[in-house]
Amino acid sequence: MGNAELDATIEGLEAEVEALSAKGISLDMARGKPSTEQVDLSRPLLDVLDSASDLTDSGQDAANYGVPWGLPSAKRLMAAIMGCPEEQVVVAGASSLNIQFDCLVHAWVRGVRGEAPWGTLPRVAFLCPSPGYDRHFAMTEHFGIENIPVPLQGDGPDMEVVEELVRDPAVKGMWVVPKYQNPTGITFSDEVVRRIARLEPAAPDFRVFWDNAYAVHDLYEEGDELLEIFGAIEKEGGRDLVYEFASTSKITFPGSGIAAMAASEADLADLEETFAIERVCPDKVNMLRHARYLGDLAAVRAHMAREAEVLRPRFEVVVDKLEAGLAGVDGCSWGHPRGGYFVSFRGPEGSAAAIVSLCREVGVTLTPAGATWPGGEDPYDRDLRIAPSYPTLAELSQAIDVFCACARLVCARLERARRS
Ligand SMILES: Cc1ncc(COP(=O)(O)O)c(C=O)c1O
C-alpha cells in the first residue's frame, strides 16, 4: 500500500472509530470470571446437604474439627481432576491461590525440606513464562522475589532458556499453567512436560508451581491432553520437583469451591508442618457437598460439558470476529484455545497500550496492556488478554467489533509512523 492509500485508510478507520464512539457503548471485557448463566449450573450443589444429611465421609466426621488434609472423597475427586494418586493430595480451603501463597510462606519462613528459608537469602528469583497469569507474578513480587520473564512458545516455556536459568542457585521456582494456559490457552506438549520433569536445578529447593487451574475446562468434546507431571517425573528418576494446584473455582462457585494441592510424599510432609500451624482443619462441609455433587471424574466431565455449552459460543464469537476483522493485518495474531478462560491477542510491537486506550475512549474496557507480564511491563507492548466468559454474546460481539476497529487503526498509525 502506498503512502496516499495508507493515509486514506487511516482516515476511513478514524471515521469508523468515531462512529463507534458516538454509540455510547459501555462494556467491561477485563473480567475473567464465569457468567451468571454458567454459575447457575452449579445451584443443585446447594441442595446436596440439609439438616438431615449424614455428615460423615468414609467414617470421617465433616461436621467437626479433624481430618486436616481433606475428606477421603474430596481427595479422591481432586486427585482424579489432577490425574495423580490421592495419597499425594491435600484438600484445603476454597482457593488454590491461597495454597500457592501458603507454599511461598513456608519456603520464605521455614525453608523447603531443611534448606535455608528464602527470606534469609540475599536474592531469590522465579521464572515467569510470559505472557502469564498476573496474580502469580504479583504473589512472588509481594515477597520481594525477582520475577524473570521466560519466552512462552506454542508448546510451553522455552525450555532451553529454562534449563540455562535453573543453573543459578538463586532461582527457586517457576510459575506454570500447563493446560489452557492463562492467557494464551496453549497446553504444554509432552516433550516440554518431559523436559520440565528432567530439570536439574542448582537449587535443591527449586519447585515448579504447576497451577493446573484448567485441567478439565475443555470447550470441545475432544480436549487437549496434558501429560501427567508426577508420572513424567517418576519416569525421569523421581525427584521432588513439583507442587501442583487445582480448584473447583471455575467448575462450581468461584471463591466458594474447594482447592487442592499435590506433591511428593516428602514434600507434603514438609509443607504440612506449616499448614498445621495455619489452621486446625479446612471447611469440610463444603468439601462434602462438592464431593457428593461432583462425584467422580465422569460426572465432572459431564458438568463441564454443560459449562462448555455456555462458554463455547462466546469463544467462537471472539475468534471468528478476530479472523474477520484482523486477518491480514501485519503483526496481528491470536490464539485458538480449545479450553480455559482467555483468548490472547498479539499485535505489532508498540501497539497494545494504544489499543487499550483507544478501546477505552470508545467505551470498551480491556485488561490493561502489560498485565500478563511480570511487573505489568510487557517489554514489547504487544500482548493483550481477552476474557470472553462474562459478557453476553451480544455485548461480546459489539466489544470485539470495537477491538478490531481500534486495532486496525493503531496498526495503520504505527505503519505510518514507521514510514515517516
Ligand atoms: C491460572 C489460574 N490459577 C488460579 C486461579 C484462581 O484460582 P482460585 O480461585 O482457586 O484461587 C485462576 C483464576 O483466574 C487462574 O487463572
The ligand as an SDF file (V2000), in Angstrom:
LIG
                    3D

 16 16  0  0  0  0  0  0  0  0999 V2000
   -4.1790  -19.9130   36.3860 C   0  0  0  0  0  0  0  0  0  0  0  0
   -5.1200  -19.6000   37.4850 C   0  0  0  0  0  0  0  0  0  0  0  0
   -4.8690  -20.0870   38.7160 N   0  0  0  0  0  0  0  0  0  0  0  0
   -5.6910  -19.8270   39.7420 C   0  0  0  0  0  0  0  0  0  0  0  0
   -6.8200  -19.0400   39.5730 C   0  0  0  0  0  0  0  0  0  0  0  0
   -7.6950  -18.7620   40.7490 C   0  0  0  0  0  0  0  0  0  0  0  0
   -7.8890  -19.9350   41.4560 O   0  0  0  0  0  0  0  0  0  0  0  0
   -8.5990  -19.9820   42.8590 P   0  0  0  0  0  0  0  0  0  0  0  0
   -9.9440  -19.3680   42.7330 O   0  0  0  0  0  0  0  0  0  0  0  0
   -8.6460  -21.4550   43.1530 O   0  0  0  0  0  0  0  0  0  0  0  0
   -7.7410  -19.2640   43.8610 O   0  0  0  0  0  0  0  0  0  0  0  0
   -7.1110  -18.5130   38.3170 C   0  0  0  0  0  0  0  0  0  0  0  0
   -8.2860  -17.6470   38.1200 C   0  0  0  0  0  0  0  0  0  0  0  0
   -8.4150  -16.9460   37.1600 O   0  0  0  0  0  0  0  0  0  0  0  0
   -6.2420  -18.8030   37.2560 C   0  0  0  0  0  0  0  0  0  0  0  0
   -6.4540  -18.3210   36.0190 O   0  0  0  0  0  0  0  0  0  0  0  0
  1  2  1  0
  2  3  1  0
  2 15  2  0
  3  4  2  0
  4  5  1  0
  5  6  1  0
  5 12  2  0
  6  7  1  0
  7  8  1  0
  8  9  2  0
  8 10  1  0
  8 11  1  0
 12 13  1  0
 12 15  1  0
 13 14  2  0
 15 16  1  0
M  END
$$$$
